[in-house]
C-alpha cells in the first residue's frame, strides 16, 4: 500500500470510492467535493495505483482537528488501511490537542475509534450538532 499526502484526485476516483461506501450524497456535486478536498488535509491510500481509501481533516494546525471523512473500499476493509490512515493523520497532527470525529453511530465505528483511543462525546459531556444543507 502506498500513502500519498494531498494527492491530485480525479473525479472518477472520488466517485468510485465514495459510492463504494454508499456516500452518494457526497458525489452529487463532485466539483464541490473536489474543492473541499483541495482545502483539506488528505491522506490517500493506493493499492496497485488504485485509490482504496482516504482520510480528510480540517484544522487550524494548533488547537483542533476535525476528521471529516474516513473511507475504505469495502473489498479492502479489514486490512488495516483505515487504521494506517488514521495513525498517519494522528502522527501528523501530534501537537494538536483536540481531535474530533463525526461518524455514523454503529458498532464497527464505535469499536474502531475506541481502539484508536477516542471517546464518545457523551463520555466527555459533549454533544455534536449538525446542519446538513444537502438533505432535501
N, C-alpha and C positions, 0 to 999 in steps of 0.2 A: 504494500500500500504506500502511495505517495501522498504527502500532505503539502498543500500549497496555500500560502497566506495571501489573501486578497487577489484571487485569481480573476482572469477575464472569463466570465461565464457566458456561454451563449444562451439565447432564448430556448433553443431546443433542449439543451442540457437541463435548464431550470424546469421546463415544463415536464420533462420525463421524471426528474427527481421529485418535485413537489406532487405531481399526480400519482406517483408510485405509493405515496403515503396518504393519499386521499385529501390533499390540501389544494383542491382545485380553485377555491376562492382566491388563493394567493397568486395564481397564474392567470386569472381572468383579465387582469390588467398587467400583462407581462412587462411592459415598458416601465410601469410604476415600480414593480418589484425590482427590476434591474437598477433603477435609480436609487432605490432604498439600499440595495446591496452595495452599490458603489460608495455610499455614505456610511457604511457599517464596517466593522472589523469582521472579516470572514476567513475561516479556515475550511478548505475543501479537501475531501479525501477522494483519491482516484485509485482504481484498480484496473490495470491494463488500459490506462488512458481514458477510462470511463468514470464519470462523476458518480460516486456511490454514496456520498454523504457530505454534509456541511454543518457548521455551526456559525451562527451570526450573532454578533453582540454590538451594543451601543454603549458608549462610555464617555465620561469626562476625563478618563485616564488618571483620576486622582482619588475620587471618593466612592464612585458607584459604577457597576457594570450591569447592564440589562441583557440577559441572554434571550434573544427574540426567537431564534429558530435552532433546532437541533433535529436534523433529518438523516436517516439512513435508509437506503433502498431495502425493501423487505427481504430480498434474497441475500442481502449482506448483513442483516441483523443477527446478533448473537456471535459476531466475530470480533468484538471489542472495538469496532470502528467508532461508535458513539463515545465510548469511554476514552479512547485515544484523542478524539477531537476535543472533548471536554477537558482532559488533563492538559493538553497543549494550551487551551484557552485559559485555564486557571493559572498555569505557569506564566503565560504572557502577562496576565493582569495580577501577578502575585503581590504587588504593592498596593492594590486597591482593596479597601476594607470591606465593602459590601457588594455581594453578587446576588442578583435577583433573577429568578427564572419564573416565567409564566408557562405552565404546562397543563395539558388536559388531564383531569383527575382520573387516573386509572392506576391499578396496582403495579403494572410494569414500570410506569414513570416514577411512581412513589418509591418503589424499591431501588430503582436505578439512582435517583437523586439522593436518597438516604445513603446508599452505598458510597457516593462521592462526598458525603459529609454535609449535605444540605438538610435543613429542617423545613417542615411545612410552616407557612406563615402563621397559622393559628397557634402553633407551638411557640412562636415568638411574639404572640399578641399583635400580629399584623394581618391586615386584610388587603386584598388586591381588588381594584376597581377598574373595569374595562368599559370603554365606549368603542364598539366596533361599528364604524360607519359603512362597512362593506355589507352588513346584514340588511337584507331587503324586506 
